[in-house]
Amino acid sequence: MDFNEQIKLGHLLLDVRKCRSCGKSKNLIESFYRTRKDRGPVASSYSYECKECTIRRVLETRKNINPFVDWQYPDW
């Protein structure tokens, strides 16, 4: 067998990654954000949390915009 027939591009690139938050296996390029723009499209340049879990986490931990929620009259 020829060396080129044994190795395909899919073997060198990781296609699927398991999300650390939800535990589902998803497509690496479509479902995960890139964290390092300067490097090529290698697997280590993608996050370990899928886009859906990242959006949900940011929305849940976002600070309230209303400035009077935590405000109390000073106790002089």
KOLSE-523830 format. One record per residue (C-alpha): residue number from 1; x, y, z; residue in one letter. Coordinates in nm, 2 decimals. Layout:
BEGIN
<site><seq>NUM</seq><c1>X</c1><c2>Y</c2><c3>Z</c3><type>A</type></site>
...
//
This chain:
BEGIN
<site><seq>1</seq><c1>0.00</c1><c2>0.00</c2><c3>0.00</c3><type>M</type></site>
<site><seq>2</seq><c1>0.10</c1><c2>0.35</c2><c3>-0.07</c3><type>D</type></site>
<site><seq>3</seq><c1>0.17</c1><c2>0.59</c2><c3>0.22</c3><type>F</type></site>
<site><seq>4</seq><c1>-0.08</c1><c2>0.84</c2><c3>0.08</c3><type>N</type></site>
<site><seq>5</seq><c1>-0.36</c1><c2>0.58</c2><c3>0.08</c3><type>E</type></site>
<site><seq>6</seq><c1>-0.31</c1><c2>0.49</c2><c3>0.44</c3><type>Q</type></site>
<site><seq>7</seq><c1>-0.33</c1><c2>0.84</c2><c3>0.59</c3><type>I</type></site>
<site><seq>8</seq><c1>-0.61</c1><c2>1.08</c2><c3>0.51</c3><type>K</type></site>
<site><seq>9</seq><c1>-0.66</c1><c2>1.44</c2><c3>0.61</c3><type>L</type></site>
<site><seq>10</seq><c1>-0.93</c1><c2>1.34</c2><c3>0.85</c3><type>G</type></site>
<site><seq>11</seq><c1>-0.69</c1><c2>1.13</c2><c3>1.06</c3><type>H</type></site>
<site><seq>12</seq><c1>-0.46</c1><c2>1.43</c2><c3>1.11</c3><type>L</type></site>
<site><seq>13</seq><c1>-0.73</c1><c2>1.68</c2><c3>1.21</c3><type>L</type></site>
<site><seq>14</seq><c1>-0.97</c1><c2>1.62</c2><c3>1.49</c3><type>L</type></site>
<site><seq>15</seq><c1>-1.32</c1><c2>1.64</c2><c3>1.36</c3><type>D</type></site>
<site><seq>16</seq><c1>-1.52</c1><c2>1.58</c2><c3>1.68</c3><type>V</type></site>
<site><seq>17</seq><c1>-1.47</c1><c2>1.71</c2><c3>2.03</c3><type>R</type></site>
<site><seq>18</seq><c1>-1.66</c1><c2>1.64</c2><c3>2.35</c3><type>K</type></site>
<site><seq>19</seq><c1>-1.80</c1><c2>1.95</c2><c3>2.53</c3><type>C</type></site>
<site><seq>20</seq><c1>-1.69</c1><c2>1.97</c2><c3>2.89</c3><type>R</type></site>
<site><seq>21</seq><c1>-2.01</c1><c2>2.13</c2><c3>3.00</c3><type>S</type></site>
<site><seq>22</seq><c1>-2.28</c1><c2>1.93</c2><c3>2.83</c3><type>C</type></site>
<site><seq>23</seq><c1>-2.08</c1><c2>1.62</c2><c3>2.75</c3><type>G</type></site>
<site><seq>24</seq><c1>-2.21</c1><c2>1.59</c2><c3>2.39</c3><type>K</type></site>
<site><seq>25</seq><c1>-1.97</c1><c2>1.52</c2><c3>2.11</c3><type>S</type></site>
<site><seq>26</seq><c1>-2.00</c1><c2>1.79</c2><c3>1.84</c3><type>K</type></site>
<site><seq>27</seq><c1>-1.82</c1><c2>1.90</c2><c3>1.53</c3><type>N</type></site>
<site><seq>28</seq><c1>-1.50</c1><c2>2.09</c2><c3>1.62</c3><type>L</type></site>
<site><seq>29</seq><c1>-1.50</c1><c2>2.35</c2><c3>1.36</c3><type>I</type></site>
<site><seq>30</seq><c1>-1.87</c1><c2>2.44</c2><c3>1.35</c3><type>E</type></site>
<site><seq>31</seq><c1>-1.96</c1><c2>2.40</c2><c3>1.72</c3><type>S</type></site>
<site><seq>32</seq><c1>-1.66</c1><c2>2.54</c2><c3>1.91</c3><type>F</type></site>
<site><seq>33</seq><c1>-1.51</c1><c2>2.89</c2><c3>1.93</c3><type>Y</type></site>
<site><seq>34</seq><c1>-1.15</c1><c2>2.95</c2><c3>1.83</c3><type>R</type></site>
<site><seq>35</seq><c1>-0.94</c1><c2>3.09</c2><c3>2.11</c3><type>T</type></site>
<site><seq>36</seq><c1>-0.61</c1><c2>3.14</c2><c3>1.93</c3><type>R</type></site>
<site><seq>37</seq><c1>-0.64</c1><c2>3.33</c2><c3>1.60</c3><type>K</type></site>
<site><seq>38</seq><c1>-0.27</c1><c2>3.35</c2><c3>1.52</c3><type>D</type></site>
<site><seq>39</seq><c1>-0.23</c1><c2>2.97</c2><c3>1.49</c3><type>R</type></site>
<site><seq>40</seq><c1>-0.36</c1><c2>2.76</c2><c3>1.20</c3><type>G</type></site>
<site><seq>41</seq><c1>-0.68</c1><c2>2.55</c2><c3>1.23</c3><type>P</type></site>
<site><seq>42</seq><c1>-0.53</c1><c2>2.30</c2><c3>1.48</c3><type>V</type></site>
<site><seq>43</seq><c1>-0.74</c1><c2>2.13</c2><c3>1.74</c3><type>A</type></site>
<site><seq>44</seq><c1>-0.56</c1><c2>2.31</c2><c3>2.03</c3><type>S</type></site>
<site><seq>45</seq><c1>-0.68</c1><c2>2.65</c2><c3>1.90</c3><type>S</type></site>
<site><seq>46</seq><c1>-1.04</c1><c2>2.57</c2><c3>1.98</c3><type>Y</type></site>
<site><seq>47</seq><c1>-1.21</c1><c2>2.59</c2><c3>2.32</c3><type>S</type></site>
<site><seq>48</seq><c1>-1.34</c1><c2>2.29</c2><c3>2.52</c3><type>Y</type></site>
<site><seq>49</seq><c1>-1.68</c1><c2>2.44</c2><c3>2.57</c3><type>E</type></site>
<site><seq>50</seq><c1>-1.93</c1><c2>2.44</c2><c3>2.28</c3><type>C</type></site>
<site><seq>51</seq><c1>-2.09</c1><c2>2.76</c2><c3>2.15</c3><type>K</type></site>
<site><seq>52</seq><c1>-2.43</c1><c2>2.68</c2><c3>2.30</c3><type>E</type></site>
<site><seq>53</seq><c1>-2.29</c1><c2>2.62</c2><c3>2.65</c3><type>C</type></site>
<site><seq>54</seq><c1>-2.07</c1><c2>2.93</c2><c3>2.62</c3><type>T</type></site>
<site><seq>55</seq><c1>-2.37</c1><c2>3.15</c2><c3>2.53</c3><type>I</type></site>
<site><seq>56</seq><c1>-2.58</c1><c2>2.99</c2><c3>2.81</c3><type>R</type></site>
<site><seq>57</seq><c1>-2.30</c1><c2>3.05</c2><c3>3.07</c3><type>R</type></site>
<site><seq>58</seq><c1>-2.25</c1><c2>3.41</c2><c3>2.97</c3><type>V</type></site>
<site><seq>59</seq><c1>-2.63</c1><c2>3.49</c2><c3>2.98</c3><type>L</type></site>
<site><seq>60</seq><c1>-2.66</c1><c2>3.33</c2><c3>3.33</c3><type>E</type></site>
<site><seq>61</seq><c1>-2.36</c1><c2>3.50</c2><c3>3.48</c3><type>T</type></site>
<site><seq>62</seq><c1>-2.42</c1><c2>3.84</c2><c3>3.32</c3><type>R</type></site>
<site><seq>63</seq><c1>-2.44</c1><c2>4.12</c2><c3>3.57</c3><type>K</type></site>
<site><seq>64</seq><c1>-2.77</c1><c2>4.31</c2><c3>3.60</c3><type>N</type></site>
<site><seq>65</seq><c1>-2.78</c1><c2>4.64</c2><c3>3.41</c3><type>I</type></site>
<site><seq>66</seq><c1>-3.01</c1><c2>4.81</c2><c3>3.67</c3><type>N</type></site>
<site><seq>67</seq><c1>-2.77</c1><c2>5.00</c2><c3>3.90</c3><type>P</type></site>
<site><seq>68</seq><c1>-3.03</c1><c2>5.03</c2><c3>4.18</c3><type>F</type></site>
<site><seq>69</seq><c1>-3.07</c1><c2>4.66</c2><c3>4.24</c3><type>V</type></site>
<site><seq>70</seq><c1>-2.78</c1><c2>4.64</c2><c3>4.50</c3><type>D</type></site>
<site><seq>71</seq><c1>-2.80</c1><c2>5.00</c2><c3>4.61</c3><type>W</type></site>
<site><seq>72</seq><c1>-2.90</c1><c2>5.09</c2><c3>4.97</c3><type>Q</type></site>
<site><seq>73</seq><c1>-2.92</c1><c2>5.42</c2><c3>5.15</c3><type>Y</type></site>
<site><seq>74</seq><c1>-2.60</c1><c2>5.48</c2><c3>5.34</c3><type>P</type></site>
<site><seq>75</seq><c1>-2.62</c1><c2>5.41</c2><c3>5.71</c3><type>D</type></site>
<site><seq>76</seq><c1>-2.46</c1><c2>5.72</c2><c3>5.86</c3><type>W</type></site>
//
